[in-house]
Amino acid sequence: MTPRGPTAYSITAWRGIVIPMTTTMERPDSTGRHEVPEPHGLARFGLLRDLERPGDMFANLGPNWYSSIMGTGIVGGAAATLPIQFPGLRVFGTVVWGLAAVLLVLLTGAWAVHWTRHTATARGHASNPVMGQFWGAVAMGVMTVGAGAGSLGGAVLGTSTAITVDWVLWSVGTVIGLITTAWIPHRMITQHEIAPDAAFGGWLMPVVPPMVSAANGALLVGHLPAGTGKETMLLACYAMFGVSLFATLAILPQIWNRLVVHGTGPAATVPTMWIVLGPLGQSVTAANLLGNQARGVLPEPYATGAEVFGLLYGVPTWGFAMVWMALAAAVTIRTARRKLPFALTWWSFTFPVGTVVTGTSALAARMHLPAFAWGALALYVLLVAAWATVAARTAHGSVIRGHLFA
């Protein structure tokens, strides 16, 4: 779709990924001469200046925007899990979580406007082989804010209210995530035309939410009274752990094959390699948090087995995550030396890394090894640096320029 306004975009589409490259545009008037269109009111204040009208920001608002909530929320949530705490860290995490909560409210309101005014476009996103994958970001964005409420929101909202918010957002996100896990792959099988080189990290987006539900749900198990309800919740989280794990194991070889056989593709898609870290790090987190809750909920020997599983599954998976991170970093640096244009895919540098932080923190809590503790802190520093960079670029491209909305 060609955007309107004082800025035009040369569009390069690859499997539905649109990469805007700004160029100056002048519109011909009735005499055939070219004139620069009059800027709208907000443009005079330096806001949305690449859009002809402020309302155009709602025209193409896709579910991929929820990745910004995921990436922001995990910065706050991961701060609460770090085994090495220092003054100001929890306050920083709470502030960033609050920002993610505000983004969730604003973006959901904007997306409602998009669905109301541009219904055909909104429905078309689900039919797009690439954009449809990012419906999973909606579920994970909602649950990430909920998890932050449970771990950080007590000081702001009160413990009871914070846990209630966590329950509500976890429930909403879990329902959406279970739907995307079946719905998006079904559309891929029955409706989408998938090329041999189409596999990319985004294919994991619709199937990762149940793993997020498992990890965040583990924290809610402790707030349930003893009995069958608590046991059912724990086992349901293990079931969702399996749903996401086996779907990931089916998709990951296809991504590996695509990269080795067909290459990385356009530069703007390279950041999606980092999405693979999402199910890896989140599964390590979930396995250990569920193992912590199993004691007193499951009978022996299953409670002990759950704790052992957290370690014996977590360490090998963490090791592969480190290898994949090194591989993704090497490819990203190689691409950046040539040119790595900014796009919303850059948010892939945030949430997936955040899950590795929480997974490393969970292993540190399990084994009390300094290597994991300091490793979690180092990864968190990397996460904050990535988030600050991507958030600043997104704010400039959306609030200031506006071209990201096109």
C-alpha positions in Angstrom: 0.0 0.0 0.0 1.5 3.4 -1.0 1.4 5.8 1.9 0.2 9.4 1.5 1.7 12.6 2.7 4.8 14.7 2.5 6.9 11.5 2.5 6.6 8.6 0.1 8.1 5.2 0.5 9.7 2.9 -2.0 8.4 -0.4 -0.9 10.2 -3.7 -1.0 8.0 -6.6 0.0 9.4 -10.0 0.9 6.8 -12.6 2.0 4.6 -9.7 3.2 7.3 -7.8 5.1 7.2 -4.2 4.0 10.4 -2.1 4.3 9.8 1.7 4.0 12.6 3.7 2.6 11.8 7.5 2.7 12.1 9.7 -0.3 10.7 13.2 -0.8 7.4 13.5 -2.6 5.7 16.4 -4.1 2.1 16.2 -5.4 1.1 17.8 -8.7 -1.6 20.4 -8.5 -4.3 21.0 -11.1 -1.9 22.7 -13.5 0.5 19.8 -13.4 3.1 21.7 -11.3 4.4 20.1 -8.1 3.8 21.5 -4.7 4.6 20.4 -1.2 1.3 19.6 0.6 0.4 21.7 3.6 1.4 20.0 6.9 -1.3 19.0 9.3 -1.6 20.6 12.8 0.5 18.0 14.6 3.2 18.2 12.0 3.7 21.9 12.9 4.8 20.7 16.3 7.1 18.1 14.9 4.8 15.1 15.4 3.6 12.6 12.7 5.1 14.9 10.1 5.4 12.1 7.4 1.6 11.5 7.5 -0.9 13.6 5.5 -3.4 13.3 8.3 -3.0 12.2 12.0 -5.8 9.7 11.4 -3.6 7.8 8.9 -1.7 6.3 11.9 -4.6 3.9 12.3 -4.8 2.7 8.7 -2.2 -0.1 8.8 -1.8 -0.8 12.5 -1.0 -4.5 12.6 -0.6 -7.0 15.5 3.2 -6.8 15.2 3.0 -3.5 17.1 2.4 -5.6 20.3 6.0 -6.7 20.1 6.9 -3.3 21.5 4.8 -4.1 24.6 6.5 -7.5 24.9 10.0 -6.0 24.6 9.2 -3.2 27.1 7.4 -5.4 29.6 10.2 -8.0 29.7 12.7 -5.4 30.7 10.7 -4.6 33.8 9.8 -8.2 34.6 13.3 -9.6 34.1 14.7 -7.0 36.6 12.6 -8.6 39.4 14.1 -12.0 38.7 17.8 -11.1 38.7 19.8 -13.0 41.3 22.0 -10.0 41.8 20.0 -7.0 43.0 21.3 -3.5 43.5 19.7 -0.2 44.6 17.4 1.3 42.1 17.0 -1.8 40.0 13.5 -2.7 41.2 12.3 1.0 40.9 13.7 1.0 37.3 11.9 -2.3 36.6 8.6 -0.9 38.0 8.8 2.3 35.9 9.5 0.3 32.7 6.7 -2.1 33.5 4.4 0.9 34.0 5.4 2.2 30.6 4.5 -1.2 29.1 1.1 -1.1 30.8 0.5 2.4 29.3 1.5 1.1 25.9 -0.9 -1.8 26.2 -3.8 0.5 27.0 -2.9 3.0 24.2 -2.1 0.4 21.6 -5.2 -1.6 22.3 -7.3 1.5 22.0 -5.6 2.4 18.7 -6.1 -1.1 17.4 -9.8 -1.0 18.2 -10.0 2.2 16.1 -8.1 0.4 13.3 -10.6 -2.5 13.4 -13.5 -0.1 13.4 -12.3 2.1 10.6 -10.2 -0.2 8.5 -11.9 -3.6 9.0 -10.8 -5.0 5.7 -7.2 -4.2 6.3 -7.3 -5.7 9.8 -8.8 -8.9 8.5 -6.3 -9.0 5.7 -3.4 -9.1 8.3 -4.6 -12.5 9.4 -4.5 -13.7 5.7 -1.0 -12.4 5.2 1.6 -15.3 5.5 3.9 -13.0 7.5 1.7 -10.5 9.4 -0.6 -13.3 10.5 2.2 -14.8 12.6 2.3 -11.8 14.8 -1.1 -12.4 16.3 0.9 -14.3 18.8 2.5 -11.0 19.9 -1.0 -9.8 21.1 -1.2 -12.7 23.5 2.4 -12.4 24.8 2.1 -8.6 25.1 -0.9 -8.9 27.3 0.6 -11.6 29.5 4.0 -9.8 29.9 2.2 -6.8 31.4 0.2 -9.2 33.6 3.4 -10.9 34.9 4.9 -7.5 35.6 1.9 -6.6 37.7 2.3 -9.8 39.7 6.0 -9.3 40.4 6.3 -5.5 40.5 2.9 -4.0 40.6 2.2 -4.7 44.3 4.1 -1.6 45.4 1.9 0.6 43.1 -1.5 -1.2 42.9 -1.5 -3.1 46.2 -0.8 -6.8 46.4 -4.4 -8.0 46.0 -5.1 -5.7 43.0 -1.8 -6.5 41.3 -2.5 -10.3 41.5 -6.0 -9.8 40.2 -4.7 -7.8 37.2 -2.1 -10.6 36.7 -4.9 -13.2 36.7 -7.1 -11.3 34.3 -4.3 -10.6 31.8 -2.9 -14.1 32.1 -6.4 -15.5 31.3 -7.0 -13.2 28.3 -3.5 -13.8 26.9 -3.7 -17.6 27.4 -7.0 -17.8 25.5 -5.7 -15.7 22.7 -2.4 -17.7 22.6 -4.1 -21.1 22.5 -6.3 -19.9 19.6 -3.3 -18.6 17.6 -1.4 -21.8 18.2 -4.0 -23.7 16.3 -5.6 -21.0 14.1 -2.4 -19.6 12.4 -0.9 -23.0 11.5 -4.3 -24.1 10.2 -4.4 -21.0 7.9 -0.9 -21.8 6.8 -1.9 -25.4 5.9 -5.2 -24.6 4.2 -5.0 -21.1 2.8 -1.5 -19.6 2.6 0.9 -20.3 -0.3 4.2 -21.1 1.4 7.4 -21.0 -0.7 10.3 -23.3 0.0 12.3 -20.4 1.4 9.5 -18.8 3.4 10.3 -20.2 6.9 11.6 -17.5 9.3 11.7 -16.8 13.0 8.3 -15.3 12.9 6.7 -18.7 12.4 7.4 -19.3 16.1 5.3 -16.2 17.2 1.9 -17.9 17.2 3.1 -21.0 19.1 5.2 -19.4 21.8 2.3 -17.9 23.8 1.4 -21.2 25.6 5.0 -21.3 26.9 4.6 -17.8 28.2 1.3 -19.0 29.8 3.2 -21.9 31.4 6.0 -19.7 32.9 3.7 -16.9 34.1 1.0 -19.3 35.2 3.6 -21.0 37.5 3.9 -17.8 39.5 0.1 -17.7 39.9 -0.1 -21.3 41.2 1.3 -20.2 44.5 -1.7 -17.9 45.0 -4.2 -20.7 44.8 -5.5 -22.6 47.8 -4.3 -26.2 48.3 -6.5 -28.7 46.5 -7.4 -30.1 43.1 -7.7 -26.6 41.6 -4.0 -25.9 42.4 -2.9 -29.2 41.0 -5.0 -28.8 37.9 -3.5 -25.4 37.3 0.0 -26.8 37.6 -0.6 -29.6 35.3 -2.4 -27.3 32.8 0.8 -25.2 32.7 2.9 -28.3 32.0 0.5 -29.2 29.2 0.9 -25.7 27.7 4.7 -26.1 28.1 4.4 -29.2 25.9 2.2 -27.6 23.3 4.7 -24.9 22.7 7.8 -27.1 23.0 6.8 -29.6 20.4 5.5 -27.0 18.0 8.9 -25.3 18.4 10.7 -28.5 17.7 8.6 -28.9 14.5 9.4 -25.4 13.3 13.0 -24.8 14.3 14.5 -27.4 11.8 12.6 -25.6 9.0 14.2 -22.2 10.0 17.6 -23.8 10.2 17.1 -25.4 6.7 16.0 -22.1 5.3 19.0 -20.2 6.6 21.5 -22.9 5.5 20.0 -23.6 2.0 18.4 -20.2 1.1 20.4 -17.7 3.1 19.2 -15.0 5.5 17.0 -13.1 3.0 16.5 -9.3 3.0 18.4 -7.4 5.7 15.2 -6.3 7.5 14.3 -9.9 8.2 17.6 -10.8 9.9 16.5 -9.7 13.4 13.8 -12.3 13.3 16.6 -14.9 13.9 16.6 -13.8 17.5 12.9 -14.9 17.9 14.2 -18.5 18.2 15.6 -17.5 21.6 12.1 -16.8 22.8 10.8 -20.4 23.2 14.3 -21.5 24.3 14.7 -19.1 27.2 11.0 -19.1 28.2 11.0 -22.9 28.3 14.0 -22.9 30.7 12.1 -20.3 32.8 8.9 -22.3 32.8 10.5 -25.7 33.6 12.2 -24.3 36.7 9.3 -22.2 37.9 6.9 -25.1 37.6 9.5 -27.3 39.3 9.5 -24.8 42.2 5.7 -25.0 42.5 5.5 -28.8 42.3 6.8 -29.3 45.8 3.7 -29.6 48.0 1.3 -29.8 45.0 2.3 -33.1 43.3 2.9 -36.3 45.3 6.3 -37.9 45.4 8.2 -38.9 43.3 6.7 -36.5 40.8 7.5 -33.3 42.9 11.2 -34.2 43.0 11.1 -35.3 39.4 9.7 -31.9 38.4 12.6 -30.1 40.2 15.2 -32.4 38.6 13.6 -31.8 35.2 14.0 -28.1 35.6 17.8 -28.6 35.8 18.3 -31.4 33.4 16.1 -29.8 30.7 17.2 -26.2 31.5 20.9 -26.5 31.3 21.1 -28.2 27.9 18.5 -25.9 26.4 20.3 -22.9 27.9 23.5 -24.1 26.2 21.8 -24.3 22.8 20.4 -20.8 23.4 23.9 -19.5 23.9 25.0 -21.0 20.6 22.0 -19.6 18.8 22.6 -16.2 20.3 26.2 -16.2 19.1 25.0 -17.3 15.6 22.3 -14.7 15.4 24.7 -12.0 16.7 27.3 -12.9 14.1 24.8 -12.8 11.2 23.3 -9.5 12.5 26.8 -7.9 12.8 27.6 -9.1 9.3 24.4 -7.6 7.9 24.8 -4.4 9.8 28.2 -3.8 8.2 26.4 -3.8 4.9 23.1 -2.1 5.9 20.5 -3.1 8.5 17.5 -0.8 8.0 15.3 -0.1 11.0 11.9 -1.8 11.1 9.6 -3.1 13.8 11.4 -6.5 13.4 14.2 -4.9 15.6 11.9 -5.6 18.6 13.1 -9.2 18.1 16.3 -8.1 19.9 14.4 -7.5 23.1 11.8 -10.0 24.3 13.7 -13.2 23.2 16.8 -11.9 25.0 14.6 -11.1 28.0 13.4 -14.7 28.2 17.1 -15.9 28.2 17.7 -13.5 31.1 14.8 -15.0 33.1 15.9 -18.5 32.2 19.4 -17.8 33.4 18.1 -16.3 36.6 15.9 -19.4 37.2 19.0 -21.7 36.8 20.9 -19.4 39.1 18.2 -19.8 41.7 18.1 -23.6 41.2 21.9 -24.2 41.5 23.2 -21.0 43.2 26.2 -20.9 40.8 27.9 -17.5 40.5 28.4 -18.2 36.8 24.6 -18.2 36.1 24.1 -15.2 38.5 26.6 -13.0 36.7 25.6 -14.4 33.3 22.0 -13.2 34.0 23.2 -9.8 34.9 25.4 -9.5 31.8 22.5 -10.6 29.6 20.2 -8.1 31.3 22.7 -5.2 30.5 22.6 -6.4 26.9 18.7 -6.4 27.0 18.5 -2.9 28.4 20.9 -1.6 25.8 18.9 -3.2 23.0 15.6 -2.0 24.4 16.8 1.6 24.8 18.0 1.6 21.2 14.9 0.0 19.6 12.5 2.0 21.8 14.2 5.3 20.8 14.1 4.4 17.1 10.5 3.3 17.3 9.5 6.5 19.1 11.2 8.6 16.4 9.7 6.6 13.5 6.2 6.6 14.9 5.5 9.7 17.2 8.0 12.1 15.5 8.0 10.9 11.8 5.0 8.7 11.6 6.3 6.6 8.7 6.3 3.4 10.7 2.5 3.7 10.8 2.5 3.6 7.0 
